Each structure stands twice: as structure tokens, then as C-alpha cells.
Amino acid sequence: MPTVLVFVGAIIVASGTFWAGYRQSKSSATIKAQSAKIIELQEESIKAIKGADICYLLPHAPLGYAGGKISFMILNPNNLPVFDVCIDILRNINTTIDMSPLHYEIGNLISYGVKNTVIELEPGYYQVNIRVRNKKYTQMIHFEPFQGNLGYSSSVSDFQGNYFLKTTSPEGFPSIYPIK
């Protein structure tokens, strides 16, 4: 009889050990999932504090553009804010006319959207140096009347030759960036 009691006791102890191990592994899995969620939230917070690194100018011209100045707005194409935006525009870079830069302190841009500013430019070629909190970019712009509307070409790149935006409109307007 004592052997049966020892055997039953051993089975009860083994069952308890397996049960404790199962609960501990389930608890560890829950803690691991919660830790991963905390890390994800911390990374999102860091991104929001740091902000995005790119924005650029877009023309705002009426239909049937026939020439003259057009206004530009600044676009933040990101879902994060862009901080400390500063823009220097070199006018008519294809000539020697008035090479002194126009300087604009834009401030912060909300996440994804445009910020209207009072930037008006005559048709021509421009180099726009864009500085944000963490990066610097160059935007090349060319616009003029074309086929009864606004012809516009633009590229945004960093100083290593990486392009973030290439756009030309309408079709047939000469692009300002190399086509590969």
C-alpha cells in the first residue's frame, strides 16, 4: 500500500509541475507580447518627436496660366510633422540675374498637408535649398507657360544624388532631372 501511495503522490507532484510549467510559459508569452507592444509604442513616440525629414514646394497656378508670377505652397507628404523648415530660393539659376537668395523661415508643418505661404515666383529656373531639423535637400524647379497652361518640372534630392520626387507636367514639357 505505501508503494501505491508514493506512486499516486509522484503523479500528483508531476501533474503540478507540468501545470506550473504550462502557466509559466503562457504567462511568458503574454509578457513577451506586451513588451513588443510597448516597444512599438515607444518607436512611434520617437518618430513623432523626431518628425519627418522632407517637404517641398508645389505651384498653385490658375487654369489657363498665361504667364506672370505664381504662388507656391509647401507640402508635407508624410504622416508625421516636419520641424524647423527653412527655405532659400536662388532665382533664375540659368542666368546671372539676381542671384541673391530669397529666405523664408517656415516653421513647423503639420502631418500630411500643405502650408500656404507668400512665395511668389516669376517663370524660370530655381534652386530651392530646404533645411529641416535633421536634413538638407535641394529642389530644382522650372516653370513657364506651356501649351496654354502651366508647364512645370521639379525634382527633390539629397546631396548624394538620391531623388525623393521627380515630376513634370504636362507631357512634353522639358524635365529638369535626368530621365533613366
Contacts in CASP RR format, 6 or more apart in sequence:
PFRMAT RR
TARGET T0000
AUTHOR 0000-0000-0000
METHOD contacts of the structure
MODEL  1
MPTVLVFVGAIIVASGTFWAGYRQSKSSATIKAQSAKIIELQEESIKAIK
GADICYLLPHAPLGYAGGKISFMILNPNNLPVFDVCIDILRNINTTIDMS
PLHYEIGNLISYGVKNTVIELEPGYYQVNIRVRNKKYTQMIHFEPFQGNL
GYSSSVSDFQGNYFLKTTSPEGFPSIYPIK
47 80 0 8 1.000
48 80 0 8 1.000
48 81 0 8 1.000
50 80 0 8 1.000
50 133 0 8 1.000
50 134 0 8 1.000
51 78 0 8 1.000
51 80 0 8 1.000
51 81 0 8 1.000
51 82 0 8 1.000
51 83 0 8 1.000
51 133 0 8 1.000
51 134 0 8 1.000
52 76 0 8 1.000
52 78 0 8 1.000
52 79 0 8 1.000
52 80 0 8 1.000
52 81 0 8 1.000
52 82 0 8 1.000
52 111 0 8 1.000
52 132 0 8 1.000
53 82 0 8 1.000
53 132 0 8 1.000
53 133 0 8 1.000
53 134 0 8 1.000
53 135 0 8 1.000
54 77 0 8 1.000
54 78 0 8 1.000
54 82 0 8 1.000
54 130 0 8 1.000
54 132 0 8 1.000
54 135 0 8 1.000
54 137 0 8 1.000
54 156 0 8 1.000
54 164 0 8 1.000
55 74 0 8 1.000
55 75 0 8 1.000
55 76 0 8 1.000
55 77 0 8 1.000
55 78 0 8 1.000
55 82 0 8 1.000
55 85 0 8 1.000
55 109 0 8 1.000
55 130 0 8 1.000
55 132 0 8 1.000
56 74 0 8 1.000
56 75 0 8 1.000
56 77 0 8 1.000
56 128 0 8 1.000
56 130 0 8 1.000
56 137 0 8 1.000
56 139 0 8 1.000
56 154 0 8 1.000
56 156 0 8 1.000
56 164 0 8 1.000
56 165 0 8 1.000
57 72 0 8 1.000
57 73 0 8 1.000
57 74 0 8 1.000
57 75 0 8 1.000
57 87 0 8 1.000
57 119 0 8 1.000
57 128 0 8 1.000
57 139 0 8 1.000
57 141 0 8 1.000
57 154 0 8 1.000
58 72 0 8 1.000
58 73 0 8 1.000
58 74 0 8 1.000
58 75 0 8 1.000
58 114 0 8 1.000
59 70 0 8 1.000
59 71 0 8 1.000
59 72 0 8 1.000
59 143 0 8 1.000
59 150 0 8 1.000
59 152 0 8 1.000
60 70 0 8 1.000
60 71 0 8 1.000
60 72 0 8 1.000
60 73 0 8 1.000
60 116 0 8 1.000
61 70 0 8 1.000
61 71 0 8 1.000
61 143 0 8 1.000
61 150 0 8 1.000
61 152 0 8 1.000
63 149 0 8 1.000
64 148 0 8 1.000
64 149 0 8 1.000
64 150 0 8 1.000
65 145 0 8 1.000
65 148 0 8 1.000
65 149 0 8 1.000
65 150 0 8 1.000
65 151 0 8 1.000
66 145 0 8 1.000
66 148 0 8 1.000
67 123 0 8 1.000
67 144 0 8 1.000
67 145 0 8 1.000
68 122 0 8 1.000
68 123 0 8 1.000
69 120 0 8 1.000
69 121 0 8 1.000
69 122 0 8 1.000
70 120 0 8 1.000
70 121 0 8 1.000
70 143 0 8 1.000
70 150 0 8 1.000
71 116 0 8 1.000
71 118 0 8 1.000
71 119 0 8 1.000
71 120 0 8 1.000
72 117 0 8 1.000
72 119 0 8 1.000
72 120 0 8 1.000
72 121 0 8 1.000
73 114 0 8 1.000
73 115 0 8 1.000
73 116 0 8 1.000
73 117 0 8 1.000
74 85 0 8 1.000
74 87 0 8 1.000
74 106 0 8 1.000
74 109 0 8 1.000
74 114 0 8 1.000
74 115 0 8 1.000
74 117 0 8 1.000
75 113 0 8 1.000
75 114 0 8 1.000
76 82 0 8 1.000
76 109 0 8 1.000
76 110 0 8 1.000
76 111 0 8 1.000
76 112 0 8 1.000
76 113 0 8 1.000
76 114 0 8 1.000
76 115 0 8 1.000
77 112 0 8 1.000
77 113 0 8 1.000
78 111 0 8 1.000
78 112 0 8 1.000
79 111 0 8 1.000
79 112 0 8 1.000
80 111 0 8 1.000
81 108 0 8 1.000
81 109 0 8 1.000
81 110 0 8 1.000
81 111 0 8 1.000
82 108 0 8 1.000
82 109 0 8 1.000
82 132 0 8 1.000
82 133 0 8 1.000
83 107 0 8 1.000
83 108 0 8 1.000
83 132 0 8 1.000
83 133 0 8 1.000
84 107 0 8 1.000
84 108 0 8 1.000
84 131 0 8 1.000
84 132 0 8 1.000
84 133 0 8 1.000
85 106 0 8 1.000
85 107 0 8 1.000
85 108 0 8 1.000
85 109 0 8 1.000
85 130 0 8 1.000
85 131 0 8 1.000
85 132 0 8 1.000
86 103 0 8 1.000
86 104 0 8 1.000
86 105 0 8 1.000
86 106 0 8 1.000
86 107 0 8 1.000
86 130 0 8 1.000
86 131 0 8 1.000
86 132 0 8 1.000
87 103 0 8 1.000
87 104 0 8 1.000
87 106 0 8 1.000
87 119 0 8 1.000
87 128 0 8 1.000
87 129 0 8 1.000
87 130 0 8 1.000
87 131 0 8 1.000
88 101 0 8 1.000
88 102 0 8 1.000
88 103 0 8 1.000
88 104 0 8 1.000
88 128 0 8 1.000
88 129 0 8 1.000
88 131 0 8 1.000
89 101 0 8 1.000
89 102 0 8 1.000
89 104 0 8 1.000
89 119 0 8 1.000
89 121 0 8 1.000
89 126 0 8 1.000
89 127 0 8 1.000
89 128 0 8 1.000
89 129 0 8 1.000
90 99 0 8 1.000
90 101 0 8 1.000
90 126 0 8 1.000
90 127 0 8 1.000
90 128 0 8 1.000
90 129 0 8 1.000
91 97 0 8 1.000
91 98 0 8 1.000
91 99 0 8 1.000
91 100 0 8 1.000
91 101 0 8 1.000
91 102 0 8 1.000
91 121 0 8 1.000
91 122 0 8 1.000
91 126 0 8 1.000
92 98 0 8 1.000
92 99 0 8 1.000
92 122 0 8 1.000
92 124 0 8 1.000
92 125 0 8 1.000
92 126 0 8 1.000
93 99 0 8 1.000
93 125 0 8 1.000
93 126 0 8 1.000
93 127 0 8 1.000
94 124 0 8 1.000
94 125 0 8 1.000
101 129 0 8 1.000
102 119 0 8 1.000
104 117 0 8 1.000
104 119 0 8 1.000
106 115 0 8 1.000
106 117 0 8 1.000
109 115 0 8 1.000
121 141 0 8 1.000
121 143 0 8 1.000
123 143 0 8 1.000
123 144 0 8 1.000
123 145 0 8 1.000
124 142 0 8 1.000
124 143 0 8 1.000
124 144 0 8 1.000
125 140 0 8 1.000
125 141 0 8 1.000
125 142 0 8 1.000
125 176 0 8 1.000
126 140 0 8 1.000
126 141 0 8 1.000
126 142 0 8 1.000
127 138 0 8 1.000
127 139 0 8 1.000
127 140 0 8 1.000
127 141 0 8 1.000
128 138 0 8 1.000
128 139 0 8 1.000
128 140 0 8 1.000
128 141 0 8 1.000
129 136 0 8 1.000
129 137 0 8 1.000
129 138 0 8 1.000
130 136 0 8 1.000
130 137 0 8 1.000
130 138 0 8 1.000
130 139 0 8 1.000
130 156 0 8 1.000
135 158 0 8 1.000
136 158 0 8 1.000
136 159 0 8 1.000
137 156 0 8 1.000
137 157 0 8 1.000
137 158 0 8 1.000
137 164 0 8 1.000
138 156 0 8 1.000
138 157 0 8 1.000
138 158 0 8 1.000
138 159 0 8 1.000
139 154 0 8 1.000
139 155 0 8 1.000
139 156 0 8 1.000
139 165 0 8 1.000
140 154 0 8 1.000
140 155 0 8 1.000
140 176 0 8 1.000
140 177 0 8 1.000
141 152 0 8 1.000
141 153 0 8 1.000
141 154 0 8 1.000
141 176 0 8 1.000
142 152 0 8 1.000
142 153 0 8 1.000
142 154 0 8 1.000
142 174 0 8 1.000
142 176 0 8 1.000
143 150 0 8 1.000
143 151 0 8 1.000
143 152 0 8 1.000
143 153 0 8 1.000
144 150 0 8 1.000
144 151 0 8 1.000
145 151 0 8 1.000
146 170 0 8 1.000
146 173 0 8 1.000
147 170 0 8 1.000
149 170 0 8 1.000
150 169 0 8 1.000
151 169 0 8 1.000
151 170 0 8 1.000
151 173 0 8 1.000
152 167 0 8 1.000
152 168 0 8 1.000
152 169 0 8 1.000
152 173 0 8 1.000
153 167 0 8 1.000
153 168 0 8 1.000
153 169 0 8 1.000
153 173 0 8 1.000
153 174 0 8 1.000
153 175 0 8 1.000
153 176 0 8 1.000
153 177 0 8 1.000
154 165 0 8 1.000
154 166 0 8 1.000
154 167 0 8 1.000
154 168 0 8 1.000
154 176 0 8 1.000
155 163 0 8 1.000
155 165 0 8 1.000
155 166 0 8 1.000
155 167 0 8 1.000
155 176 0 8 1.000
155 177 0 8 1.000
156 163 0 8 1.000
156 164 0 8 1.000
156 165 0 8 1.000
157 163 0 8 1.000
157 164 0 8 1.000
158 164 0 8 1.000
163 177 0 8 1.000
166 175 0 8 1.000
166 177 0 8 1.000
168 174 0 8 1.000
168 175 0 8 1.000
168 176 0 8 1.000
END
